[in-house]
Amino acid sequence: MKTPVAAWDDEDPSSEKQVMLTKPTGTRTSLALTILVWCGLIACVYSMAADDLAQWDFNVYYSAAHAFASGGNPYVPIHPHPRLQGNLTFQYPPLTLYLLQWTTLFSLASAKLIWLGLKLIALAFLAWLWQRDFERLDLSWSIALFIALGFNAALLRDFVTGNISTFEQLGVWFAFSLLVRDRPYAAAAILACVAQFKLLPAAFIVLIPMARPHYGYKPFVAGCAIFLGLLAMNWFNSGLTHAYLDLFSNANMRMDDRGISNPSSLSLFRDSIDLTAYVPGLPYNRDAGTLAYIAYLVALILLLIRAIWNRPTIFRNADPRLLLYFGCALFTVAVPRMKDYAYILMLMPTLFVVRDICKRQITPNYLLLALGLMVCAQPQQTNVPGLTALIYMLQAYMPLFMAAAVMVYIFGTLVRTSTQDRIGDLPIV
């Protein structure tokens, strides 16, 4: 039996239970704020288009595509922005270069404008998918600000860097949409294709048998087979594949970004361990951060297994959207590399949590604590020992902390609804 496309379809939008984030702008103040916010966002996008130094990641794609077309090595580092520390290198498998060959037909300036335009179109389709199958969206100033500035302006950061993250998110959420609409094989194929760039999104294929258990493991196996089959095609160009694999052993590669540009759990542990180097008398082990991350990952897996073992119906009775939201949050707090713009993934799960809190009129202590820490974290230097480092950690890794809080909340919601009927009233606003 298919799960309804939207659990909120029977709700009255004008009901008093609807929270501010779902109400259309009706007052003059709200209308003025909406116009002001959208004008600001349009000006922001225009400034990106007019800035020759913006979209530096696309510079890397452009350079790699031209090198590939001319028979050169696309994995040669370049320095696309004078204010960037270090060089940038194309970091995707050779097969993905074929999708960038269109850039060889244009100058860099023209290709950048086309890239920005394509991303705006992708964002429009992404918003349409979110609205259709996940969370209600409108043009109000509150929704616009949340989408644009949520998680340290993840979406705007993707636009200004010129990364592929918006396209990647469109593919991921399109697959999620297909999964919600009971098309697991199509969802598996889409995820397998999307994961060819950054590889890690292949982990989302695991969600398919959980969200649609009545299909068994066949869609999961099919997705894994497509992913591995496409990945194996890179060996048709063994020279470039070896150059790609060499990136992971190159000490000069910017694969160890820390802090605000890569607020991942591995970076958090490495930064935390590195702080001990400044404490007199404490031994310092450079590899301790990586070991701590591995221990954290094992503990996370064991806790999840224990929770599922104690409540075997927690996923079987869950609404697929809740499972996908939980999967997004778990992915965010678990993967070793989570760039700032990749936090677009957390926008819809977080919007669900905010609306559910407002609907249930609750304020969990851990969410209040996280919000309070975010407000209190000031950027200035202090003379209190250790406080400056603590403020830096709070600011740099706040997206990760908030993702962890969202994950805990959604898991609690899964537990709370695990005894309800799969097609019943679920707290999705």
CORDA-V471956 format. One record per residue. N is the residue number from 1. RES is the residue in three letters. PHI is phi as a letter, one per 30 degrees, with the letter a starting at -180 (none if undefined). Layout:
n=<N/N>
res=<RES/RES>
phi=<PHI/PHI>
This chain:
n=<1/2/3/4/5/6/7/8/9/10/11/12/13/14/15/16/17/18/19/20/21/22/23/24/25/26/27/28/29/30/31/32/33/34/35/36/37/38/39/40/41/42/43/44/45/46/47/48/49/50/51/52/53/54/55/56/57/58/59/60/61/62/63/64/65/66/67/68/69/70/71/72/73/74/75/76/77/78/79/80/81/82/83/84/85/86/87/88/89/90/91/92/93/94/95/96/97/98/99/100/101/102/103/104/105/106/107/108/109/110/111/112/113/114/115/116/117/118/119/120/121/122/123/124/125/126/127/128/129/130/131/132/133/134/135/136/137/138/139/140/141/142/143/144/145/146/147/148/149/150/151/152/153/154/155/156/157/158/159/160/161/162/163/164/165/166/167/168/169/170/171/172/173/174/175/176/177/178/179/180/181/182/183/184/185/186/187/188/189/190/191/192/193/194/195/196/197/198/199/200/201/202/203/204/205/206/207/208/209/210/211/212/213/214/215/216/217/218/219/220/221/222/223/224/225/226/227/228/229/230/231/232/233/234/235/236/237/238/239/240/241/242/243/244/245/246/247/248/249/250/251/252/253/254/255/256/257/258/259/260/261/262/263/264/265/266/267/268/269/270/271/272/273/274/275/276/277/278/279/280/281/282/283/284/285/286/287/288/289/290/291/292/293/294/295/296/297/298/299/300/301/302/303/304/305/306/307/308/309/310/311/312/313/314/315/316/317/318/319/320/321/322/323/324/325/326/327/328/329/330/331/332/333/334/335/336/337/338/339/340/341/342/343/344/345/346/347/348/349/350/351/352/353/354/355/356/357/358/359/360/361/362/363/364/365/366/367/368/369/370/371/372/373/374/375/376/377/378/379/380/381/382/383/384/385/386/387/388/389/390/391/392/393/394/395/396/397/398/399/400/401/402/403/404/405/406/407/408/409/410/411/412/413/414/415/416/417/418/419/420/421/422/423/424/425/426/427/428/429>
res=<MET/LYS/THR/PRO/VAL/ALA/ALA/TRP/ASP/ASP/GLU/ASP/PRO/SER/SER/GLU/LYS/GLN/VAL/MET/LEU/THR/LYS/PRO/THR/GLY/THR/ARG/THR/SER/LEU/ALA/LEU/THR/ILE/LEU/VAL/TRP/CYS/GLY/LEU/ILE/ALA/CYS/VAL/TYR/SER/MET/ALA/ALA/ASP/ASP/LEU/ALA/GLN/TRP/ASP/PHE/ASN/VAL/TYR/TYR/SER/ALA/ALA/HIS/ALA/PHE/ALA/SER/GLY/GLY/ASN/PRO/TYR/VAL/PRO/ILE/HIS/PRO/HIS/PRO/ARG/LEU/GLN/GLY/ASN/LEU/THR/PHE/GLN/TYR/PRO/PRO/LEU/THR/LEU/TYR/LEU/LEU/GLN/TRP/THR/THR/LEU/PHE/SER/LEU/ALA/SER/ALA/LYS/LEU/ILE/TRP/LEU/GLY/LEU/LYS/LEU/ILE/ALA/LEU/ALA/PHE/LEU/ALA/TRP/LEU/TRP/GLN/ARG/ASP/PHE/GLU/ARG/LEU/ASP/LEU/SER/TRP/SER/ILE/ALA/LEU/PHE/ILE/ALA/LEU/GLY/PHE/ASN/ALA/ALA/LEU/LEU/ARG/ASP/PHE/VAL/THR/GLY/ASN/ILE/SER/THR/PHE/GLU/GLN/LEU/GLY/VAL/TRP/PHE/ALA/PHE/SER/LEU/LEU/VAL/ARG/ASP/ARG/PRO/TYR/ALA/ALA/ALA/ALA/ILE/LEU/ALA/CYS/VAL/ALA/GLN/PHE/LYS/LEU/LEU/PRO/ALA/ALA/PHE/ILE/VAL/LEU/ILE/PRO/MET/ALA/ARG/PRO/HIS/TYR/GLY/TYR/LYS/PRO/PHE/VAL/ALA/GLY/CYS/ALA/ILE/PHE/LEU/GLY/LEU/LEU/ALA/MET/ASN/TRP/PHE/ASN/SER/GLY/LEU/THR/HIS/ALA/TYR/LEU/ASP/LEU/PHE/SER/ASN/ALA/ASN/MET/ARG/MET/ASP/ASP/ARG/GLY/ILE/SER/ASN/PRO/SER/SER/LEU/SER/LEU/PHE/ARG/ASP/SER/ILE/ASP/LEU/THR/ALA/TYR/VAL/PRO/GLY/LEU/PRO/TYR/ASN/ARG/ASP/ALA/GLY/THR/LEU/ALA/TYR/ILE/ALA/TYR/LEU/VAL/ALA/LEU/ILE/LEU/LEU/LEU/ILE/ARG/ALA/ILE/TRP/ASN/ARG/PRO/THR/ILE/PHE/ARG/ASN/ALA/ASP/PRO/ARG/LEU/LEU/LEU/TYR/PHE/GLY/CYS/ALA/LEU/PHE/THR/VAL/ALA/VAL/PRO/ARG/MET/LYS/ASP/TYR/ALA/TYR/ILE/LEU/MET/LEU/MET/PRO/THR/LEU/PHE/VAL/VAL/ARG/ASP/ILE/CYS/LYS/ARG/GLN/ILE/THR/PRO/ASN/TYR/LEU/LEU/LEU/ALA/LEU/GLY/LEU/MET/VAL/CYS/ALA/GLN/PRO/GLN/GLN/THR/ASN/VAL/PRO/GLY/LEU/THR/ALA/LEU/ILE/TYR/MET/LEU/GLN/ALA/TYR/MET/PRO/LEU/PHE/MET/ALA/ALA/ALA/VAL/MET/VAL/TYR/ILE/PHE/GLY/THR/LEU/VAL/ARG/THR/SER/THR/GLN/ASP/ARG/ILE/GLY/ASP/LEU/PRO/ILE/VAL>
phi=<none/d/d/e/d/b/d/c/d/d/d/d/e/c/d/d/d/d/d/e/d/c/d/d/d/c/c/d/d/d/d/d/d/d/d/d/d/d/d/d/d/d/d/d/d/d/d/d/d/d/d/d/c/d/h/d/d/d/e/d/d/d/d/d/d/d/d/d/d/c/i/c/c/d/c/d/d/b/b/d/b/d/c/d/d/i/c/c/b/d/c/c/e/e/e/d/d/d/d/c/d/d/d/d/d/b/d/d/d/d/d/d/d/d/d/d/d/d/d/d/d/d/d/d/d/d/d/d/d/e/d/d/b/b/b/d/b/b/c/d/d/d/d/d/d/d/d/d/c/e/h/i/h/e/d/d/d/d/d/d/d/i/d/c/e/d/d/d/d/e/d/d/d/d/d/d/d/d/d/d/d/i/b/d/d/d/d/d/d/d/d/d/d/d/d/d/d/c/i/e/d/d/d/d/d/d/d/d/d/d/d/b/d/d/d/i/c/d/d/d/d/d/d/d/d/d/d/d/d/d/d/d/d/d/d/d/b/d/d/d/d/d/d/d/d/d/e/d/c/d/d/d/d/d/c/c/d/b/i/d/d/a/d/c/d/d/d/d/d/d/d/d/d/d/d/d/d/c/c/d/j/c/d/c/b/d/d/d/d/d/d/d/d/d/d/d/d/d/d/d/d/d/d/d/d/d/d/d/d/d/b/d/c/d/c/d/c/d/d/e/d/d/d/d/d/d/d/d/d/d/e/d/d/c/d/d/b/b/d/e/d/d/d/e/e/c/d/d/e/d/d/e/d/d/d/d/d/d/d/d/h/b/b/e/d/d/d/d/d/d/d/d/d/d/d/d/d/c/d/d/d/b/c/d/e/i/d/d/d/d/d/d/d/d/d/d/c/e/e/d/d/d/d/d/d/d/d/d/d/d/d/d/d/d/d/d/c/d/c/d/d/d/c/d/d/c/d/c/d>
